[in-house]
Amino acid sequence: MMEELFNKQKEEHKGLQAQIASLRKQTKEGNKKQKKQIQQKIADMEADLSQRHAQERTDLERTLQPEESNDQDDLVATLLKQMESTDLNSPPKSSEKPKGEAVEQPKGPKKSRNRQKERLERKKAEMRQMSEQAETEHANTVDKQKIEKDKLSKILSDSGLVAFDIIPDGHCLFASISHQLNYHFNIKLSYQQLRDHAASYISKHGDEYSGFLLDEDTGEVMSVEQYCNEISTTGKWGGDIEIQALSNDLNVPIHVYNTNGPVIKFEPQDVKHTTPVCIAYYQHLYGLGAHYNSLIYNK
């Protein structure tokens, strides 16, 4: 079981490094804003993988029993040392082994009871260390969430606003704007209709957006047609591009509250509604990535 997990995590790490290499190529060609977005995406991907791997190792610990055979004890101890020495934040090394090389198996007569107990204690100690590391990483993640949430709550309170929770399903940007339009103007547009509005506007003004439309997985620049198709037909996350497109298309200001600086104000070219749509941007609220909530008056 441990050997299978170790091999799976090595393959996932190699796959992540390939994605990161592709993303870093884009930083050489993009502008400062694109580079910052790509670097943040890389950091999030590395953190997510590291946290998931630590949790997988912790979960596996609970399934291992002291009654395992001597062979299994030796194999687990060997693989644990390999996993502990593997730095998931450094470039992966070749997984190929010289021909004939294999995990060393116990030789000779059965070892004494004391030797078996030593191996078992060593394995438990290594497992405890891995579990503590996973708990520390989880605690750090929770702290980031709490710090961001508390700080943003204070910012909103000072402005007389409070967050209205939106489901974190990949449509949160469009769903939060949908809620705001109904809240302020009694305009009923679903998140899917807003996706279509954003895609239509970007398509009609393709020259303005060409070169800034990135693939979420590879970081490569997409054609306007490909990008708009994903916005309208998939759960592709929306961001600044979609916010500005909707602001112009609906002729309404959109204000984004965040903890990284002052309120970001997207102003339409032609103003029809002077009351701004207000949403909140969270970077650490959920482990899957960025999230948007709608904002309502704190009565």
C-alpha positions in Angstrom: 0.0 0.0 0.0 2.8 2.5 0.9 4.7 1.6 -2.2 1.7 2.2 -4.4 1.0 5.6 -2.7 4.7 6.6 -3.0 4.8 5.8 -6.7 1.4 7.6 -7.3 2.7 10.7 -5.6 5.9 10.7 -7.6 3.9 10.5 -10.8 1.6 13.4 -9.7 4.6 15.5 -8.8 6.2 14.9 -12.2 2.9 15.9 -13.9 2.8 19.1 -11.8 6.4 20.0 -12.7 5.5 19.6 -16.4 2.5 22.0 -16.0 4.7 24.5 -14.1 7.3 24.4 -16.8 4.7 25.2 -19.3 3.3 28.0 -17.2 6.7 29.5 -16.7 7.3 29.8 -20.4 4.3 32.1 -20.5 5.9 34.5 -17.9 8.6 35.3 -20.4 6.0 36.7 -22.9 3.2 38.1 -20.8 2.9 41.5 -19.2 3.4 42.1 -15.4 -0.2 41.4 -14.6 -0.1 38.1 -16.4 3.2 37.1 -14.8 1.8 37.8 -11.3 -1.3 35.7 -12.1 0.8 32.9 -13.4 3.2 32.9 -10.4 0.2 32.9 -8.0 -1.3 30.0 -9.9 2.0 28.0 -9.6 2.2 28.7 -5.9 -1.4 27.6 -5.3 -0.8 24.4 -7.4 2.3 23.5 -5.4 0.6 24.2 -2.1 -2.5 22.2 -3.0 -0.4 19.2 -4.1 1.8 19.3 -1.0 -1.2 19.5 1.3 -3.0 16.7 -0.4 0.0 14.4 -0.4 0.6 15.0 3.3 -3.1 14.2 4.0 -2.9 11.0 1.9 0.1 9.8 3.9 -1.7 10.6 7.2 -4.8 8.7 6.1 -2.7 5.7 5.1 -1.0 5.6 8.5 -4.4 4.8 10.1 -4.8 1.7 8.0 -1.4 0.1 8.8 -1.6 -2.5 11.6 1.2 -3.6 14.0 0.5 -7.2 12.9 2.1 -6.7 9.5 4.7 -9.2 8.5 8.5 -8.6 8.8 8.7 -8.1 5.0 6.0 -5.4 5.0 7.7 -3.6 8.0 11.0 -3.4 6.1 9.3 -2.2 2.9 7.3 0.5 4.7 10.4 1.8 6.5 12.4 1.9 3.3 9.7 3.8 1.4 9.0 6.2 4.2 12.7 7.2 4.2 12.5 7.8 0.4 9.3 9.9 0.8 10.8 11.9 3.6 13.9 12.8 1.6 11.8 13.7 -1.5 11.4 17.5 -1.8 8.1 18.0 -3.6 9.0 21.7 -4.3 12.1 20.8 -6.3 12.4 19.6 -9.9 11.7 15.9 -10.1 14.6 13.5 -10.8 14.4 10.6 -13.2 12.5 7.7 -11.8 14.4 5.2 -13.8 16.5 2.7 -11.8 19.6 0.7 -13.0 18.7 -2.7 -14.2 18.5 -5.3 -11.5 17.9 -2.7 -8.7 15.0 -3.5 -6.4 13.8 -2.9 -2.9 15.9 -4.8 -0.6 14.1 -7.7 1.0 14.9 -9.3 4.4 17.5 -12.1 4.1 18.6 -14.9 6.3 16.7 -16.4 9.2 13.8 -14.7 11.0 14.9 -11.7 13.1 14.5 -11.6 16.8 11.5 -10.2 18.5 13.5 -7.1 19.6 14.6 -6.3 16.1 11.0 -6.5 14.9 9.9 -4.2 17.7 12.6 -1.7 16.8 11.5 -1.6 13.2 7.9 -1.1 14.3 8.8 1.7 16.7 10.9 3.4 14.0 8.0 3.2 11.5 5.6 4.6 14.1 7.9 7.5 14.8 8.3 8.3 11.1 4.5 8.1 10.7 4.0 10.5 13.6 6.4 13.0 12.1 4.6 12.9 8.8 1.2 13.3 10.6 2.5 16.3 12.6 3.8 17.9 9.4 0.4 17.5 7.7 -1.3 19.0 10.7 1.0 21.9 10.7 0.4 22.6 7.0 -3.3 22.3 7.6 -3.1 24.7 10.6 -1.3 27.2 8.4 -3.9 27.0 5.7 -6.7 27.5 8.3 -4.9 30.5 9.7 -4.7 32.1 6.3 -8.4 31.6 5.8 -9.2 33.1 9.2 -6.9 36.1 8.8 -8.3 36.9 5.4 -11.9 36.5 6.5 -11.5 38.6 9.6 -9.7 41.3 7.8 -12.2 41.5 5.0 -15.1 41.4 7.5 -13.6 44.5 9.1 -13.3 46.3 5.8 -16.9 45.5 4.9 -18.2 46.5 8.3 -16.5 49.9 8.0 -18.4 50.3 4.6 -21.8 49.2 6.1 -21.7 45.9 4.2 -21.8 42.2 5.0 -21.1 39.1 2.9 -23.9 37.1 1.3 -22.6 33.6 0.8 -22.4 32.2 -2.7 -21.9 28.5 -3.5 -18.3 27.8 -4.4 -19.0 25.8 -7.6 -16.9 27.5 -10.2 -19.8 29.9 -11.1 -19.4 32.1 -8.0 -18.3 35.3 -9.8 -21.4 35.2 -12.1 -23.7 34.0 -9.3 -22.6 36.9 -7.0 -23.2 39.5 -9.8 -26.6 37.8 -10.5 -27.5 38.2 -6.9 -26.4 41.8 -6.9 -28.4 42.7 -10.0 -31.6 41.3 -8.4 -30.8 42.9 -5.0 -30.2 46.4 -6.3 -32.2 46.7 -9.6 -34.7 43.7 -9.6 -32.9 42.5 -12.7 -33.1 38.7 -12.9 -30.3 37.2 -14.9 -29.0 33.7 -14.1 -25.3 32.9 -13.8 -25.5 31.1 -17.1 -27.1 34.2 -18.8 -24.3 36.3 -17.4 -21.7 33.9 -18.7 -23.3 34.3 -22.1 -23.3 38.1 -21.8 -19.6 38.1 -20.9 -18.7 35.8 -23.7 -20.7 37.8 -26.2 -19.1 41.1 -25.2 -15.5 39.7 -25.3 -16.2 38.1 -28.7 -17.5 41.4 -30.1 -14.5 43.3 -28.8 -11.9 40.6 -29.5 -9.2 43.1 -30.5 -9.2 44.5 -27.0 -8.8 41.2 -25.3 -6.6 39.3 -27.8 -3.4 38.2 -26.0 -4.8 38.4 -22.5 -7.0 35.3 -22.6 -5.1 32.4 -20.9 -5.8 28.7 -20.5 -6.3 27.9 -16.8 -4.4 24.6 -17.1 -1.4 25.5 -19.3 -1.2 29.2 -19.0 -1.0 29.5 -22.8 -2.8 32.3 -24.7 -6.1 31.1 -26.2 -7.9 32.4 -29.2 -10.9 34.7 -28.6 -13.3 32.0 -30.0 -11.9 29.2 -27.8 -12.0 31.4 -24.7 -15.5 32.6 -25.2 -16.7 29.1 -25.9 -15.3 27.9 -22.5 -16.8 30.9 -20.7 -20.3 30.1 -22.0 -20.3 26.3 -22.1 -18.1 25.2 -19.1 -17.5 26.0 -15.5 -14.4 28.1 -16.3 -13.7 30.6 -13.5 -14.3 34.2 -14.2 -12.0 37.1 -13.2 -11.1 40.7 -14.0 -11.7 40.2 -17.7 -15.2 39.0 -17.2 -16.0 41.6 -14.6 -15.0 44.5 -16.9 -16.9 42.9 -19.8 -20.0 42.6 -17.7 -19.6 46.1 -16.4 -19.5 47.5 -20.0 -22.2 45.2 -21.3 -24.7 45.9 -18.4 -23.7 49.6 -18.1 -23.2 49.2 -14.3 -20.2 49.9 -12.1 -18.8 46.8 -10.3 -16.8 47.2 -7.1 -14.6 44.4 -5.8 -13.7 44.4 -2.1 -10.5 42.5 -1.2 -7.7 42.4 1.5 -4.9 43.2 -0.9 -5.6 46.9 -1.3 -8.3 49.5 -1.9 -11.6 48.6 -3.5 -11.1 47.8 -7.2 -13.7 49.8 -9.3 -14.7 48.6 -12.7 -16.5 51.5 -14.5 -18.5 51.0 -17.6 -18.0 53.1 -20.7 -21.7 54.2 -20.6 -23.3 54.4 -17.2 -26.9 53.4 -16.9 -27.1 52.4 -13.3 -25.1 54.6 -10.8 -25.5 52.3 -7.8 -22.5 49.9 -8.0 -22.7 46.1 -7.9 -20.5 45.1 -4.9 -18.8 41.8 -4.5 -16.0 40.4 -2.3 -12.9 38.5 -3.5 -11.4 35.8 -1.4 -8.0 34.2 -2.1 -7.9 31.7 0.8 -11.5 31.0 1.8 -11.6 27.7 0.0 -8.8 25.3 -0.9 -9.8 25.0 -4.5 -8.9 28.6 -5.3 -10.4 32.1 -5.5 -14.0 32.8 -4.5 -16.5 35.7 -4.8 -19.4 36.5 -2.5 -22.1 39.1 -3.0 -22.3 42.0 -0.6 -25.5 43.4 1.0 -26.2 46.3 3.4 -25.6 45.5 7.0 -28.9 46.6 8.5 
